[in-house]
Amino acid sequence: MKIHLLRHAKTEQLSNSGKDFDRKLMERGILQSKEMAAFFAKNKIQEMEVWCSTAKRTRQTFSYLSDILHPSKLTFSDDLYLCEQEEFLSKLWNENQTNDLFIIGHNDGLSDLATYFADELIHLSTCEYICFSFNADSWMELSRGTGTIEQRFRPSV
């Protein structure tokens, strides 16, 4: 089993609406997303279930990756907006599935989740990707330090 985590690409500081939820990608974020798509294509990272926050920046990041990822199932969820580690774990444990999962979200929750799986401090920068593999039969078995980092990548842009 694998869990892929991706923090959204670089965004503007303020949105036109003034709401954090509505912040959109900067040009640098678009370039990061395109470079990430090329990385996923080269490494054949595709055809798995994708969970994505409904925030504008995560949806925009996903839009540059969707043709490469070819999700087997796609879920946009308000619950993933600024989701904390405990919420991620609760969602995972309650799913009780064994398929690979790709999550596009925000910090600090994603970095905290990565830190939990690796049992070492991990900070994901904008548009940084990390993949964990687990020797487990279901997501219910995931716990602190049970993840092995398989890949980690951040665009050079």
Helices and strands as residue ranges (DSSP letters): E 2-7, G 20-22, H 27-42, E 49-53, H 56-69, E 73-77, G 78-80, H 85-95, E 101-105, H 109-118, E 129-134, G 139-141, E 147-153
